[in-house]
Every structure is written in structure tokens, then in C-alpha cells.
Amino acid sequence: MNWDYIAGFVDGEGSIIRRKRSFNVVISQTNFKVLDEIRRFIGNGYVYSLTKRKVHWKDAWIYNTGGSRETYYLLSFIAPRLVVKKNLAFQALNELKKRFSEIEDEKRLRARRLREGKVLRKKGLTYRAIGRKLNADFGYIRRLILGKI
């Protein structure tokens, strides 16, 4: 098992699927063992059975990366090796990288609001006043300071 083999499999049998603000890599196959080997080599994802739509069809399984970070990890190794889905893979990598940056910015903003909100609360300000100062909804600020977010 190597990255070239997996890239070929994704190019031939797989799909790169957009899901709202994320992407998944999915491979369908009638050979469970191959998908399980791919999952073990990559170190993440899931293999699950596909329900038959017709009685005479073979049993089938699907490998799914599971989440954005896992998809990014897989695509970062196979994107340069892809042929058919190369452009889509690089587009997905760029969009995922941008999304990860947005998530980090949101985490920093939340941490800053929490620090400043606690200081202002100790000074006796109401949640509404803190919300106005921090340019956020007072309910959000209240939940943040109380640790419910």
C-alpha cells in the first residue's frame, strides 16, 4: 500500500464531495479488504457497508474520510499524484486551508472576548453593557462567561 495506489483508487473509484463548508473523500468498492487496508494505511476514516438496492447486486462498502482535517490530510498526500481529480483536490485543499484559518480566527476572538468579558464582569458591568463594549450579543457573552459555550 502506498500513496500512488490510493491516488489511483480515488481517481478511478472515488469522489471528492463538498459538504456545506467542508469536503469528504469517498471511495465505493465491492472489496471490503481493499478499503480497510486503505483506511489502515491512511490512519483515519471509516468503512461501512452500503445497502443493496437490488437483490442481485454484490455487497458494497464505502470508505469515507470522516471530517475536514482527515480530508485535508489525505488530499495533501494524493493531490499531486491525481490525474482526473487533481484540480478539484487542489481547490478543496485551498478552501479547507482557508476554513481552518477562519476557525482559528474565531477561536482567538472567542478567547479575547472571554478574557475581556470576565474582567468587565468583575468590574460590575452587566452582560448587556459587556456585549455593547465587545460588539457581541449579550446572551452570547453571558453564555461565554458562564462557561456554557
N, CA, C and O atoms as a GROMACS GRO file, in nm:
protein
  596
    1MET      N    1   0.085  -0.118   0.000
    1MET     CA    2   0.000   0.000   0.000
    1MET      C    3   0.089   0.124   0.000
    1MET      O    4   0.184   0.133   0.079
    2ASN      N    5   0.059   0.218  -0.089
    2ASN     CA    6   0.132   0.346  -0.091
    2ASN      C    7   0.038   0.456  -0.142
    2ASN      O    8  -0.075   0.429  -0.183
    3TRP      N    9   0.086   0.581  -0.138
    3TRP     CA   10   0.004   0.696  -0.175
    3TRP      C   11  -0.032   0.695  -0.323
    3TRP      O   12  -0.140   0.741  -0.360
    4ASP      N   13   0.057   0.643  -0.409
    4ASP     CA   14   0.025   0.635  -0.552
    4ASP      C   15  -0.094   0.543  -0.575
    4ASP      O   16  -0.183   0.574  -0.655
    5TYR      N   17  -0.096   0.429  -0.506
    5TYR     CA   18  -0.206   0.334  -0.520
    5TYR      C   19  -0.338   0.399  -0.476
    5TYR      O   20  -0.440   0.387  -0.544
    6ILE      N   21  -0.333   0.467  -0.362
    6ILE     CA   22  -0.454   0.532  -0.310
    6ILE      C   23  -0.500   0.643  -0.405
    6ILE      O   24  -0.620   0.658  -0.429
    7ALA      N   25  -0.406   0.720  -0.459
    7ALA     CA   26  -0.442   0.825  -0.554
    7ALA      C   27  -0.511   0.766  -0.676
    7ALA      O   28  -0.611   0.819  -0.724
    8GLY      N   29  -0.458   0.656  -0.726
    8GLY     CA   30  -0.521   0.590  -0.840
    8GLY      C   31  -0.660   0.540  -0.808
    8GLY      O   32  -0.752   0.548  -0.890
    9PHE      N   33  -0.676   0.489  -0.686
    9PHE     CA   34  -0.806   0.440  -0.643
    9PHE      C   35  -0.907   0.555  -0.634
    9PHE      O   36  -1.021   0.542  -0.679
   10VAL      N   37  -0.864   0.666  -0.577
   10VAL     CA   38  -0.953   0.783  -0.566
   10VAL      C   39  -0.987   0.836  -0.705
   10VAL      O   40  -1.102   0.871  -0.732
   11ASP      N   41  -0.887   0.843  -0.793
   11ASP     CA   42  -0.912   0.889  -0.929
   11ASP      C   43  -1.014   0.801  -1.001
   11ASP      O   44  -1.101   0.852  -1.072
   12GLY      N   45  -1.003   0.669  -0.983
   12GLY     CA   46  -1.089   0.578  -1.057
   12GLY      C   47  -1.221   0.546  -0.991
   12GLY      O   48  -1.325   0.542  -1.057
   13GLU      N   49  -1.220   0.522  -0.861
   13GLU     CA   50  -1.339   0.475  -0.789
   13GLU      C   51  -1.395   0.575  -0.690
   13GLU      O   52  -1.504   0.555  -0.636
   14GLY      N   53  -1.322   0.683  -0.665
   14GLY     CA   54  -1.360   0.774  -0.557
   14GLY      C   55  -1.425   0.902  -0.601
   14GLY      O   56  -1.441   0.930  -0.720
   15SER      N   57  -1.464   0.979  -0.501
   15SER     CA   58  -1.524   1.111  -0.524
   15SER      C   59  -1.473   1.206  -0.418
   15SER      O   60  -1.448   1.168  -0.304
   16ILE      N   61  -1.459   1.331  -0.458
   16ILE     CA   62  -1.430   1.438  -0.363
   16ILE      C   63  -1.558   1.519  -0.355
   16ILE      O   64  -1.598   1.584  -0.451
   17ILE      N   65  -1.622   1.515  -0.238
   17ILE     CA   66  -1.756   1.570  -0.224
   17ILE      C   67  -1.754   1.693  -0.134
   17ILE      O   68  -1.694   1.692  -0.026
   18ARG      N   69  -1.820   1.799  -0.179
   18ARG     CA   70  -1.836   1.920  -0.097
   18ARG      C   71  -1.957   1.899  -0.007
   18ARG      O   72  -2.064   1.859  -0.053
   19ARG      N   73  -1.939   1.927   0.121
   19ARG     CA   74  -2.048   1.920   0.218
   19ARG      C   75  -2.051   2.052   0.294
   19ARG      O   76  -1.972   2.073   0.386
   20LYS      N   77  -2.141   2.139   0.255
   20LYS     CA   78  -2.154   2.274   0.313
   20LYS      C   79  -2.019   2.345   0.311
   20LYS      O   80  -1.976   2.392   0.206
   21ARG      N   81  -1.952   2.353   0.426
   21ARG     CA   82  -1.825   2.424   0.434
   21ARG      C   83  -1.708   2.328   0.447
   21ARG      O   84  -1.600   2.366   0.494
   22SER      N   85  -1.728   2.205   0.406
   22SER     CA   86  -1.626   2.102   0.422
   22SER      C   87  -1.619   2.015   0.296
   22SER      O   88  -1.696   2.033   0.202
   23PHE      N   89  -1.527   1.921   0.297
   23PHE     CA   90  -1.513   1.824   0.189
   23PHE      C   91  -1.492   1.687   0.249
   23PHE      O   92  -1.442   1.674   0.361
   24ASN      N   93  -1.531   1.584   0.176
   24ASN     CA   94  -1.505   1.445   0.213
   24ASN      C   95  -1.452   1.373   0.091
   24ASN      O   96  -1.487   1.406  -0.023
   25VAL      N   97  -1.367   1.274   0.115
   25VAL     CA   98  -1.324   1.184   0.010
   25VAL      C   99  -1.396   1.052   0.035
   25VAL      O  100  -1.392   0.998   0.145
   26VAL      N  101  -1.463   1.002  -0.068
   26VAL     CA  102  -1.542   0.880  -0.057
   26VAL      C  103  -1.498   0.784  -0.168
   26VAL      O  104  -1.482   0.823  -0.283
   27ILE      N  105  -1.480   0.658  -0.130
   27ILE     CA  106  -1.447   0.554  -0.227
   27ILE      C  107  -1.545   0.440  -0.207
   27ILE      O  108  -1.558   0.387  -0.097
   28SER      N  109  -1.615   0.401  -0.314
   28SER     CA  110  -1.705   0.286  -0.305
   28SER      C  111  -1.638   0.168  -0.375
   28SER      O  112  -1.567   0.185  -0.474
   29GLN      N  113  -1.664   0.048  -0.322
   29GLN     CA  114  -1.594  -0.070  -0.372
   29GLN      C  115  -1.666  -0.195  -0.325
   29GLN      O  116  -1.730  -0.194  -0.219
   30THR      N  117  -1.658  -0.301  -0.402
   30THR     CA  118  -1.719  -0.428  -0.361
   30THR      C  119  -1.623  -0.516  -0.284
   30THR      O  120  -1.660  -0.625  -0.239
   31ASN      N  121  -1.499  -0.471  -0.267
   31ASN     CA  122  -1.399  -0.547  -0.193
   31ASN      C  123  -1.369  -0.476  -0.062
   31ASN      O  124  -1.297  -0.376  -0.059
   32PHE      N  125  -1.423  -0.530   0.047
   32PHE     CA  126  -1.404  -0.468   0.179
   32PHE      C  127  -1.258  -0.462   0.219
   32PHE      O  128  -1.213  -0.363   0.275
   33LYS      N  129  -1.185  -0.569   0.191
   33LYS     CA  130  -1.046  -0.579   0.235
   33LYS      C  131  -0.960  -0.464   0.180
   33LYS      O  132  -0.876  -0.409   0.252
   34VAL      N  133  -0.981  -0.427   0.055
   34VAL     CA  134  -0.904  -0.318  -0.005
   34VAL      C  135  -0.933  -0.186   0.067
   34VAL      O  136  -0.840  -0.112   0.100
   35LEU      N  137  -1.060  -0.158   0.092
   35LEU     CA  138  -1.095  -0.033   0.160
   35LEU      C  139  -1.043  -0.031   0.303
   35LEU      O  140  -0.999   0.074   0.352
   36ASP      N  141  -1.047  -0.144   0.370
   36ASP     CA  142  -0.996  -0.150   0.507
   36ASP      C  143  -0.844  -0.129   0.509
   36ASP      O  144  -0.792  -0.064   0.600
   37GLU      N  145  -0.775  -0.185   0.412
   37GLU     CA  146  -0.629  -0.163   0.401
   37GLU      C  147  -0.599  -0.014   0.377
   37GLU      O  148  -0.507   0.042   0.437
   38ILE      N  149  -0.677   0.048   0.291
   38ILE     CA  150  -0.661   0.192   0.265
   38ILE      C  151  -0.684   0.271   0.393
   38ILE      O  152  -0.606   0.360   0.427
   39ARG      N  153  -0.791   0.238   0.465
   39ARG     CA  154  -0.821   0.307   0.592
   39ARG      C  155  -0.707   0.292   0.691
   39ARG      O  156  -0.667   0.389   0.755
   40ARG      N  157  -0.654   0.171   0.704
   40ARG     CA  158  -0.544   0.148   0.798
   40ARG      C  159  -0.417   0.221   0.756
   40ARG      O  160  -0.346   0.274   0.840
   41PHE      N  161  -0.388   0.223   0.626
   41PHE     CA  162  -0.269   0.294   0.577
   41PHE      C  163  -0.280   0.443   0.605
   41PHE      O  164  -0.184   0.505   0.651
   42ILE      N  165  -0.397   0.501   0.576
   42ILE     CA  166  -0.416   0.644   0.596
   42ILE      C  167  -0.419   0.678   0.745
   42ILE      O  168  -0.367   0.781   0.786
   43GLY      N  169  -0.480   0.591   0.824
   43GLY     CA  170  -0.485   0.614   0.969
   43GLY      C  171  -0.609   0.687   1.015
   43GLY      O  172  -0.618   0.724   1.132
   44ASN      N  173  -0.704   0.708   0.927
   44ASN     CA  174  -0.830   0.770   0.968
   44ASN      C  175  -0.939   0.732   0.870
   44ASN      O  176  -0.913   0.667   0.768
   45GLY      N  177  -1.060   0.772   0.901
   45GLY     CA  178  -1.174   0.744   0.814
   45GLY      C  179  -1.254   0.625   0.861
   45GLY      O  180  -1.224   0.564   0.964
   46TYR      N  181  -1.356   0.593   0.784
   46TYR     CA  182  -1.448   0.485   0.819
   46TYR      C  183  -1.478   0.402   0.696
   46TYR      O  184  -1.482   0.453   0.584
   47VAL      N  185  -1.501   0.273   0.718
   47VAL     CA  186  -1.550   0.186   0.612
   47VAL      C  187  -1.682   0.130   0.661
   47VAL      O  188  -1.689   0.070   0.768
   48TYR      N  189  -1.787   0.150   0.584
   48TYR     CA  190  -1.917   0.097   0.623
   48TYR      C  191  -1.986   0.035   0.503
   48TYR      O  192  -1.955   0.066   0.388
   49SER      N  193  -2.080  -0.052   0.532
   49SER     CA  194  -2.148  -0.124   0.423
   49SER      C  195  -2.255  -0.037   0.360
   49SER      O  196  -2.316   0.049   0.424
   50LEU      N  197  -2.276  -0.063   0.233
   50LEU     CA  198  -2.377   0.007   0.156
   50LEU      C  199  -2.495  -0.088   0.139
   50LEU      O  200  -2.476  -0.205   0.105
   51THR      N  201  -2.614  -0.040   0.162
   51THR     CA  202  -2.731  -0.127   0.148
   51THR      C  203  -2.757  -0.154   0.000
   51THR      O  204  -2.746  -0.066  -0.084
   52LYS      N  205  -2.791  -0.279  -0.027
   52LYS     CA  206  -2.820  -0.319  -0.165
   52LYS      C  207  -2.952  -0.256  -0.208
   52LYS      O  208  -3.049  -0.256  -0.133
   53ARG      N  209  -2.954  -0.204  -0.330
   53ARG     CA  210  -3.080  -0.154  -0.384
   53ARG      C  211  -3.148  -0.260  -0.470
   53ARG      O  212  -3.269  -0.252  -0.494
   54LYS      N  213  -3.072  -0.356  -0.515
   54LYS     CA  214  -3.128  -0.467  -0.593
   54LYS      C  215  -3.068  -0.597  -0.540
   54LYS      O  216  -2.950  -0.602  -0.505
   55VAL      N  217  -3.149  -0.700  -0.533
   55VAL     CA  218  -3.110  -0.827  -0.473
   55VAL      C  219  -2.989  -0.889  -0.542
   55VAL      O  220  -2.903  -0.947  -0.475
   56HIS      N  221  -2.980  -0.879  -0.672
   56HIS     CA  222  -2.873  -0.945  -0.745
   56HIS      C  223  -2.740  -0.868  -0.744
   56HIS      O  224  -2.641  -0.918  -0.795
   57TRP      N  225  -2.738  -0.749  -0.686
   57TRP     CA  226  -2.614  -0.672  -0.678
   57TRP      C  227  -2.522  -0.731  -0.574
   57TRP      O  228  -2.566  -0.794  -0.478
   58LYS      N  229  -2.392  -0.710  -0.593
   58LYS     CA  230  -2.292  -0.755  -0.496
   58LYS      C  231  -2.298  -0.667  -0.372
   58LYS      O  232  -2.349  -0.555  -0.375
   59ASP      N  233  -2.245  -0.720  -0.262
   59ASP     CA  234  -2.229  -0.638  -0.143
   59ASP      C  235  -2.127  -0.528  -0.175
   59ASP      O  236  -2.033  -0.550  -0.250
   60ALA      N  237  -2.146  -0.410  -0.118
   60ALA     CA  238  -2.055  -0.299  -0.144
   60ALA      C  239  -2.025  -0.225  -0.014
   60ALA      O  240  -2.104  -0.227   0.081
   61TRP      N  241  -1.909  -0.159  -0.011
   61TRP     CA  242  -1.866  -0.082   0.105
   61TRP      C  243  -1.820   0.055   0.060
   61TRP      O  244  -1.787   0.077  -0.057
   62ILE      N  245  -1.818   0.146   0.154
   62ILE     CA  246  -1.775   0.283   0.127
   62ILE      C  247  -1.670   0.322   0.230
   62ILE      O  248  -1.687   0.301   0.350
   63TYR      N  249  -1.562   0.381   0.180
   63TYR     CA  250  -1.463   0.445   0.268
   63TYR      C  251  -1.495   0.594   0.266
   63TYR      O  252  -1.517   0.652   0.160
   64ASN      N  253  -1.498   0.655   0.384
   64ASN     CA  254  -1.527   0.798   0.398
   64ASN      C  255  -1.422   0.858   0.492
   64ASN      O  256  -1.396   0.801   0.598
   65THR      N  257  -1.362   0.971   0.453
   65THR     CA  258  -1.258   1.031   0.537
   65THR      C  259  -1.310   1.076   0.672
   65THR      O  260  -1.235   1.075   0.770
   66GLY      N  261  -1.434   1.116   0.681
   66GLY     CA  262  -1.491   1.146   0.811
   66GLY      C  263  -1.499   1.293   0.847
   66GLY      O  264  -1.598   1.333   0.908
   67GLY      N  265  -1.401   1.375   0.813
   67GLY     CA  266  -1.407   1.514   0.852
   67GLY      C  267  -1.307   1.599   0.774
   67GLY      O  268  -1.230   1.548   0.694
   68SER      N  269  -1.311   1.728   0.799
   68SER     CA  270  -1.228   1.822   0.725
   68SER      C  271  -1.079   1.799   0.744
   68SER      O  272  -1.004   1.797   0.646
   69ARG      N  273  -1.037   1.781   0.867
   69ARG     CA  274  -0.893   1.760   0.894
   69ARG      C  275  -0.844   1.631   0.829
   69ARG      O  276  -0.735   1.628   0.772
   70GLU      N  277  -0.925   1.526   0.838
   70GLU     CA  278  -0.887   1.398   0.778
   70GLU      C  279  -0.882   1.409   0.626
   70GLU      O  280  -0.793   1.353   0.562
   71THR      N  281  -0.978   1.481   0.569
   71THR     CA  282  -0.980   1.501   0.424
   71THR      C  283  -0.858   1.580   0.380
   71THR      O  284  -0.795   1.547   0.280
   72TYR      N  285  -0.824   1.685   0.455
   72TYR     CA  286  -0.707   1.766   0.423
   72TYR      C  287  -0.580   1.682   0.427
   72TYR      O  288  -0.494   1.692   0.339
   73TYR      N  289  -0.570   1.598   0.530
   73TYR     CA  290  -0.453   1.510   0.545
   73TYR      C  291  -0.439   1.419   0.422
   73TYR      O  292  -0.332   1.411   0.363
   74LEU      N  293  -0.548   1.352   0.385
   74LEU     CA  294  -0.544   1.261   0.271
   74LEU      C  295  -0.512   1.335   0.141
   74LEU      O  296  -0.425   1.293   0.065
   75LEU      N  297  -0.583   1.445   0.117
   75LEU     CA  298  -0.563   1.518  -0.009
   75LEU      C  299  -0.423   1.578  -0.019
   75LEU      O  300  -0.368   1.590  -0.129
   76SER      N  301  -0.364   1.616   0.093
   76SER     CA  302  -0.229   1.674   0.089
   76SER      C  303  -0.128   1.572   0.036
   76SER      O  304  -0.028   1.611  -0.023
   77PHE      N  305  -0.152   1.444   0.057
   77PHE     CA  306  -0.062   1.341   0.008
   77PHE      C  307  -0.094   1.298  -0.136
   77PHE      O  308  -0.003   1.271  -0.214
   78ILE      N  309  -0.222   1.293  -0.170
   78ILE     CA  310  -0.258   1.236  -0.300
   78ILE      C  311  -0.282   1.339  -0.410
   78ILE      O  312  -0.278   1.304  -0.528
   79ALA      N  313  -0.308   1.465  -0.375
   79ALA     CA  314  -0.342   1.566  -0.477
   79ALA      C  315  -0.237   1.575  -0.588
   79ALA      O  316  -0.274   1.578  -0.706
   80PRO      N  317  -0.108   1.579  -0.557
   80PRO     CA  318  -0.010   1.588  -0.666
   80PRO      C  319  -0.006   1.462  -0.754
   80PRO      O  320   0.040   1.468  -0.868
   81ARG      N  321  -0.053   1.350  -0.702
   81ARG     CA  322  -0.049   1.223  -0.775
   81ARG      C  323  -0.176   1.197  -0.858
   81ARG      O  324  -0.178   1.106  -0.941
   82LEU      N  325  -0.280   1.277  -0.834
   82LEU     CA  326  -0.406   1.256  -0.906
   82LEU      C  327  -0.394   1.303  -1.050
   82LEU      O  328  -0.309   1.386  -1.083
   83VAL      N  329  -0.479   1.249  -1.136
   83VAL     CA  330  -0.483   1.291  -1.275
   83VAL      C  331  -0.620   1.351  -1.305
   83VAL      O  332  -0.630   1.467  -1.343
   84VAL      N  333  -0.726   1.272  -1.288
   84VAL     CA  334  -0.862   1.314  -1.322
   84VAL      C  335  -0.915   1.418  -1.224
   84VAL      O  336  -0.978   1.515  -1.265
   85LYS      N  337  -0.891   1.399  -1.096
   85LYS     CA  338  -0.949   1.484  -0.993
   85LYS      C  339  -0.848   1.582  -0.932
   85LYS      O  340  -0.871   1.635  -0.823
   86LYS      N  341  -0.739   1.606  -1.001
   86LYS     CA  342  -0.631   1.690  -0.948
   86LYS      C  343  -0.679   1.832  -0.918
   86LYS      O  344  -0.654   1.883  -0.809
   87ASN      N  345  -0.746   1.897  -1.014
   87ASN     CA  346  -0.791   2.036  -0.993
   87ASN      C  347  -0.888   2.046  -0.877
   87ASN      O  348  -0.879   2.138  -0.795
   88LEU      N  349  -0.981   1.952  -0.869
   88LEU     CA  350  -1.078   1.952  -0.760
   88LEU      C  351  -1.009   1.931  -0.626
   88LEU      O  352  -1.047   1.994  -0.526
   89ALA      N  353  -0.910   1.845  -0.622
   89ALA     CA  354  -0.837   1.820  -0.498
   89ALA      C  355  -0.763   1.945  -0.451
   89ALA      O  356  -0.767   1.978  -0.332
   90PHE      N  357  -0.697   2.015  -0.541
   90PHE     CA  358  -0.626   2.137  -0.502
   90PHE      C  359  -0.724   2.248  -0.462
   90PHE      O  360  -0.695   2.326  -0.372
   91GLN      N  361  -0.838   2.255  -0.528
   91GLN     CA  362  -0.941   2.351  -0.489
   91GLN      C  363  -0.990   2.320  -0.348
   91GLN      O  364  -1.005   2.410  -0.265
   92ALA      N  365  -1.014   2.192  -0.319
   92ALA     CA  366  -1.058   2.152  -0.186
   92ALA      C  367  -0.952   2.184  -0.081
   92ALA      O  368  -0.985   2.233   0.027
   93LEU      N  369  -0.825   2.157  -0.112
   93LEU     CA  370  -0.717   2.189  -0.017
   93LEU      C  371  -0.713   2.339   0.013
   93LEU      O  372  -0.700   2.378   0.129
   94ASN      N  373  -0.725   2.422  -0.090
   94ASN     CA  374  -0.724   2.567  -0.068
   94ASN      C  375  -0.841   2.614   0.017
   94ASN      O  376  -0.825   2.695   0.108
   95GLU      N  377  -0.960   2.562  -0.013
   95GLU     CA  378  -1.078   2.602   0.063
   95GLU      C  379  -1.072   2.552   0.207
   95GLU      O  380  -1.112   2.622   0.300
   96LEU      N  381  -1.022   2.430   0.226
   96LEU     CA  382  -1.009   2.378   0.363
   96LEU      C  383  -0.907   2.458   0.442
   96LEU      O  384  -0.928   2.487   0.560
   97LYS      N  385  -0.797   2.493   0.380
   97LYS     CA  386  -0.694   2.574   0.447
   97LYS      C  387  -0.752   2.709   0.490
   97LYS      O  388  -0.727   2.757   0.601
   98LYS      N  389  -0.829   2.770   0.400
   98LYS     CA  390  -0.895   2.898   0.432
   98LYS      C  391  -0.992   2.880   0.548
   98LYS      O  392  -0.998   2.964   0.638
   99ARG      N  393  -1.069   2.772   0.547
   99ARG     CA  394  -1.166   2.745   0.654
   99ARG      C  395  -1.095   2.722   0.787
   99ARG      O  396  -1.142   2.771   0.890
  100PHE      N  397  -0.983   2.650   0.787
  100PHE     CA  398  -0.909   2.628   0.911
  100PHE      C  399  -0.859   2.761   0.968
  100PHE      O  400  -0.858   2.781   1.089
  101SER      N  401  -0.818   2.852   0.879
  101SER     CA  402  -0.773   2.984   0.922
  101SER      C  403  -0.889   3.062   0.985
  101SER      O  404  -0.871   3.128   1.087
  102GLU      N  405  -1.007   3.053   0.924
  102GLU     CA  406  -1.126   3.120   0.980
  102GLU      C  407  -1.160   3.064   1.118
  102GLU      O  408  -1.196   3.139   1.208
  103ILE      N  409  -1.150   2.934   1.133
  103ILE     CA  410  -1.180   2.870   1.262
  103ILE      C  411  -1.083   2.918   1.368
  103ILE      O  412  -1.124   2.946   1.481
  104GLU      N  413  -0.955   2.928   1.334
  104GLU     CA  414  -0.856   2.978   1.429
  104GLU      C  415  -0.884   3.124   1.467
  104GLU      O  416  -0.869   3.162   1.583
  105ASP      N  417  -0.924   3.205   1.369
  105ASP     CA  418  -0.958   3.345   1.397
  105ASP      C  419  -1.078   3.352   1.493
  105ASP      O  420  -1.079   3.433   1.586
  106GLU      N  421  -1.178   3.266   1.469
  106GLU     CA  422  -1.296   3.262   1.557
  106GLU      C  423  -1.257   3.220   1.699
  106GLU      O  424  -1.310   3.274   1.796
  107LYS      N  425  -1.166   3.126   1.712
  107LYS     CA  426  -1.121   3.081   1.844
  107LYS      C  427  -1.048   3.193   1.917
  107LYS      O  428  -1.068   3.214   2.037
  108ARG      N  429  -0.962   3.267   1.843
  108ARG     CA  430  -0.890   3.378   1.906
  108ARG      C  431  -0.987   3.488   1.950
  108ARG      O  432  -0.972   3.544   2.058
  109LEU      N  433  -1.088   3.519   1.866
  109LEU     CA  434  -1.186   3.621   1.901
  109LEU      C  435  -1.266   3.578   2.024
  109LEU      O  436  -1.289   3.659   2.114
  110ARG      N  437  -1.306   3.451   2.029
  110ARG     CA  438  -1.381   3.398   2.144
  110ARG      C  439  -1.296   3.408   2.271
  110ARG      O  440  -1.346   3.448   2.376
  111ALA      N  441  -1.168   3.370   2.262
  111ALA     CA  442  -1.080   3.376   2.379
  111ALA      C  443  -1.061   3.520   2.425
  111ALA      O  444  -1.061   3.547   2.546
  112ARG      N  445  -1.046   3.613   2.331
  112ARG     CA  446  -1.029   3.755   2.368
  112ARG      C  447  -1.155   3.808   2.435
  112ARG      O  448  -1.148   3.877   2.537
  113ARG      N  449  -1.271   3.774   2.377
  113ARG     CA  450  -1.397   3.820   2.437
  113ARG      C  451  -1.417   3.760   2.576
  113ARG      O  452  -1.470   3.826   2.666
  114LEU      N  453  -1.376   3.636   2.594
  114LEU     CA  454  -1.388   3.573   2.725
  114LEU      C  455  -1.300   3.644   2.828
  114LEU      O  456  -1.346   3.677   2.938
  115ARG      N  457  -1.175   3.669   2.792
  115ARG     CA  458  -1.083   3.739   2.885
  115ARG      C  459  -1.137   3.877   2.921
  115ARG      O  460  -1.149   3.912   3.038
  116GLU      N  461  -1.170   3.955   2.817
  116GLU     CA  462  -1.217   4.092   2.840
  116GLU      C  463  -1.352   4.092   2.912
  116GLU      O  464  -1.376   4.176   2.998
  117GLY      N  465  -1.440   3.998   2.877
  117GLY     CA  466  -1.571   3.989   2.941
  117GLY      C  467  -1.561   3.959   3.089
  117GLY      O  468  -1.635   4.017   3.169
  118LYS      N  469  -1.471   3.870   3.128
  118LYS     CA  470  -1.453   3.837   3.270
  118LYS      C  471  -1.401   3.957   3.348
  118LYS      O  472  -1.444   3.983   3.461
  119VAL      N  473  -1.309   4.029   3.288
  119VAL     CA  474  -1.256   4.149   3.354
  119VAL      C  475  -1.367   4.252   3.372
  119VAL      O  476  -1.381   4.309   3.480
  120LEU      N  477  -1.445   4.276   3.268
  120LEU     CA  478  -1.554   4.374   3.276
  120LEU      C  479  -1.662   4.328   3.374
  120LEU      O  480  -1.723   4.410   3.442
  121ARG      N  481  -1.686   4.199   3.380
  121ARG     CA  482  -1.788   4.147   3.474
  121ARG      C  483  -1.743   4.168   3.618
  121ARG      O  484  -1.823   4.201   3.704
  122LYS      N  485  -1.612   4.148   3.643
  122LYS     CA  486  -1.559   4.171   3.779
  122LYS      C  487  -1.569   4.319   3.818
  122LYS      O  488  -1.578   4.352   3.936
  123LYS      N  489  -1.567   4.406   3.718
  123LYS     CA  490  -1.582   4.549   3.743
  123LYS      C  491  -1.728   4.587   3.768
  123LYS      O  492  -1.758   4.701   3.801
  124GLY      N  493  -1.819   4.489   3.752
  124GLY     CA  494  -1.959   4.513   3.784
  124GLY      C  495  -2.048   4.545   3.665
  124GLY      O  496  -2.166   4.576   3.684
  125LEU      N  497  -1.997   4.539   3.547
  125LEU     CA  498  -2.079   4.568   3.429
  125LEU      C  499  -2.180   4.455   3.406
  125LEU      O  500  -2.154   4.340   3.438
  126THR      N  501  -2.294   4.490   3.351
  126THR     CA  502  -2.395   4.390   3.316
  126THR      C  503  -2.354   4.321   3.187
  126THR      O  504  -2.267   4.368   3.114
  127TYR      N  505  -2.420   4.208   3.161
  127TYR     CA  506  -2.391   4.135   3.038
  127TYR      C  507  -2.426   4.221   2.916
  127TYR      O  508  -2.358   4.215   2.813
  128ARG      N  509  -2.534   4.300   2.927
  128ARG     CA  510  -2.571   4.388   2.816
  128ARG      C  511  -2.463   4.491   2.788
  128ARG      O  512  -2.427   4.517   2.673
  129ALA      N  513  -2.411   4.550   2.895
  129ALA     CA  514  -2.306   4.652   2.879
  129ALA      C  515  -2.178   4.588   2.822
  129ALA      O  516  -2.111   4.648   2.738
  130ILE      N  517  -2.146   4.469   2.867
  130ILE     CA  518  -2.029   4.399   2.816
  130ILE      C  519  -2.049   4.367   2.668
  130ILE      O  520  -1.957   4.384   2.587
  131GLY      N  521  -2.169   4.322   2.634
  131GLY     CA  522  -2.199   4.293   2.494
  131GLY      C  523  -2.182   4.414   2.405
  131GLY      O  524  -2.127   4.404   2.295
  132ARG      N  525  -2.227   4.530   2.452
  132ARG     CA  526  -2.211   4.653   2.374
  132ARG      C  527  -2.063   4.688   2.359
  132ARG      O  528  -2.019   4.726   2.251
  133LYS      N  529  -1.987   4.676   2.467
  133LYS     CA  530  -1.843   4.707   2.462
  133LYS      C  531  -1.766   4.613   2.368
  133LYS      O  532  -1.675   4.655   2.297
  134LEU      N  533  -1.804   4.486   2.370
  134LEU     CA  534  -1.731   4.386   2.291
  134LEU      C  535  -1.796   4.361   2.154
  134LEU      O  536  -1.752   4.274   2.079
  135ASN      N  537  -1.900   4.439   2.123
  135ASN     CA  538  -1.969   4.428   1.994
  135ASN      C  539  -2.020   4.286   1.969
  135ASN      O  540  -1.994   4.226   1.865
  136ALA      N  541  -2.093   4.234   2.068
  136ALA     CA  542  -2.148   4.099   2.057
  136ALA      C  543  -2.282   4.094   2.129
  136ALA      O  544  -2.312   4.181   2.212
  137ASP      N  545  -2.362   3.995   2.097
  137ASP     CA  546  -2.490   3.974   2.161
  137ASP      C  547  -2.470   3.946   2.310
  137ASP      O  548  -2.381   3.869   2.347
  138PHE      N  549  -2.550   4.008   2.396
  138PHE     CA  550  -2.531   3.991   2.539
  138PHE      C  551  -2.556   3.847   2.584
  138PHE      O  552  -2.492   3.800   2.678
  139GLY      N  553  -2.648   3.776   2.518
  139GLY     CA  554  -2.675   3.636   2.552
  139GLY      C  555  -2.554   3.549   2.524
  139GLY      O  556  -2.520   3.460   2.602
  140TYR      N  557  -2.488   3.576   2.411
  140TYR     CA  558  -2.366   3.504   2.376
  140TYR      C  559  -2.258   3.531   2.480
  140TYR      O  560  -2.191   3.438   2.526
  141ILE      N  561  -2.241   3.658   2.517
  141ILE     CA  562  -2.140   3.696   2.616
  141ILE      C  563  -2.170   3.628   2.750
  141ILE      O  564  -2.079   3.577   2.815
  142ARG      N  565  -2.295   3.628   2.789
  142ARG     CA  566  -2.334   3.564   2.916
  142ARG      C  567  -2.298   3.415   2.916
  142ARG      O  568  -2.237   3.365   3.010
  143ARG      N  569  -2.337   3.345   2.807
  143ARG     CA  570  -2.306   3.200   2.797
  143ARG      C  571  -2.154   3.178   2.795
  143ARG      O  572  -2.104   3.083   2.856
  144LEU      N  573  -2.082   3.264   2.727
  144LEU     CA  574  -1.937   3.252   2.718
  144LEU      C  575  -1.872   3.266   2.855
  144LEU      O  576  -1.789   3.185   2.894
  145ILE      N  577  -1.911   3.369   2.928
  145ILE     CA  578  -1.853   3.394   3.061
  145ILE      C  579  -1.893   3.286   3.160
  145ILE      O  580  -1.813   3.248   3.246
  146LEU      N  581  -2.016   3.237   3.151
  146LEU     CA  582  -2.062   3.132   3.242
  146LEU      C  583  -2.010   2.993   3.205
  146LEU      O  584  -2.034   2.896   3.277
  147GLY      N  585  -1.940   2.983   3.091
  147GLY     CA  586  -1.881   2.855   3.050
  147GLY      C  587  -1.978   2.760   2.985
  147GLY      O  588  -1.957   2.639   2.986
  148LYS      N  589  -2.085   2.813   2.928
  148LYS     CA  590  -2.185   2.726   2.863
  148LYS      C  591  -2.160   2.712   2.713
  148LYS      O  592  -2.237   2.646   2.643
  149ILE      N  593  -2.053   2.774   2.665
  149ILE     CA  594  -2.016   2.762   2.524
  149ILE      C  595  -1.882   2.691   2.516
  149ILE      O  596  -1.830   2.669   2.407
   0.00000   0.00000   0.00000
